[in-house]
Amino acid sequence: MDCYSCNLESRQRSAVAIYRHCGAALCVDHKSEADSYRVGGMRYGCAHQESGGNGTET
């Protein structure tokens, strides 16, 4: 399974985790990015959705 965020960037990296908020497969780098994503000091939403996707795969 490939990383969802890398796929949006036309790269191919293997996923190591499934993000619990939306179910997107993420590589090591994007998992770390998603784990540290905060809005106003609180965890909220999915960081990778703002990079070009709506969180759903077709």
C-alpha positions as CSV (number, residue, x, y, z in Angstrom):
1,M,0.0,0.0,0.0
2,D,1.4,3.5,-0.9
3,C,1.3,6.6,1.2
4,Y,-1.7,8.8,0.4
5,S,0.2,12.1,0.8
6,C,3.1,11.0,-1.3
7,N,0.7,9.9,-4.0
8,L,-0.7,13.4,-4.1
9,E,2.8,14.7,-4.7
10,S,3.4,12.1,-7.5
11,R,5.9,10.1,-5.4
12,Q,5.7,6.5,-4.4
13,R,6.6,5.4,-0.8
14,S,5.3,2.5,1.2
15,A,2.8,3.2,3.9
16,V,3.6,2.2,7.5
17,A,0.4,3.3,9.2
18,I,-3.2,4.1,8.7
19,Y,-4.2,7.5,10.1
20,R,-6.9,7.0,12.7
21,H,-9.0,10.1,11.9
22,C,-9.6,9.4,8.2
23,G,-8.1,6.1,7.3
24,A,-5.4,7.4,4.9
25,A,-2.3,5.3,4.5
26,L,0.8,7.3,5.5
27,C,4.6,6.8,5.2
28,V,7.0,7.4,8.1
29,D,7.5,11.1,7.3
30,H,3.8,11.9,6.8
31,K,2.9,9.9,9.9
32,S,5.2,12.1,12.0
33,E,3.8,15.2,10.4
34,A,0.2,14.1,11.0
35,D,1.0,13.2,14.7
36,S,2.4,16.7,15.3
37,Y,-0.3,18.6,13.5
38,R,-2.1,21.1,15.8
39,V,-4.4,24.0,15.4
40,G,-4.4,26.5,18.3
41,G,-2.5,24.1,20.4
42,M,-5.1,21.3,20.0
43,R,-5.1,18.3,17.8
44,Y,-7.7,18.8,15.2
45,G,-8.4,17.3,11.8
46,C,-6.0,15.8,9.3
47,A,-2.9,17.7,8.3
48,H,-2.5,15.7,5.0
49,Q,-6.0,16.7,3.7
50,E,-4.9,20.4,3.4
51,S,-2.1,19.4,1.0
52,G,-4.4,18.7,-1.9
53,G,-6.9,16.1,-1.1
54,N,-10.3,15.9,0.6
55,G,-9.6,12.7,2.5
56,T,-11.5,10.3,0.3
57,E,-10.1,8.0,-2.3
58,T,-11.9,7.1,-5.4
